[in-house]
Amino acid sequence: MKFEVPYANITSRDQAYSTVKENITEETIARFKVKADITYQDDSKVIGAKGKGFELKVEFTDDKAIANLDLSFLLKPIKGKIVEGLTKQLSRVL
C-alpha cells in the first residue's frame, strides 16, 4: 500500500530526509511496541524499516514523502490504523 505525506514545514528533499532521520528512530518505533530494523540510504534519500510482519520504505521527493507499506496477512485487518499512525508521525515532523 502506498501513501503520500506532503511537506508542511520543510522546503527540500534533503531537509525532509534529515529531519525524519533524526526524529524517527528505532527508539521511536519501540514506543509503539514494535521491533524494527531501520536502514538509512543517504545517497538516495530513502529510509526503510523492517519488522515482524511488515516492511516500510519512505522515499523523499522535492515536495512530499512517499511511503510504501507491505503488511503480512495478520496485520492487514489493522492496516487503516497503522497508516493513520504513520501519516500522523510523518506529518508531525515534516
Salt bridges, closest charged atoms under 4 A:
GLU4 OE1 - LYS64 NZ 3.71
ASP14 OD1 - LYS45 NZ 3.68
ASP42 OD1 - LYS21 NZ 2.94
GLU59 OE2 - LYS57 NZ 3.83
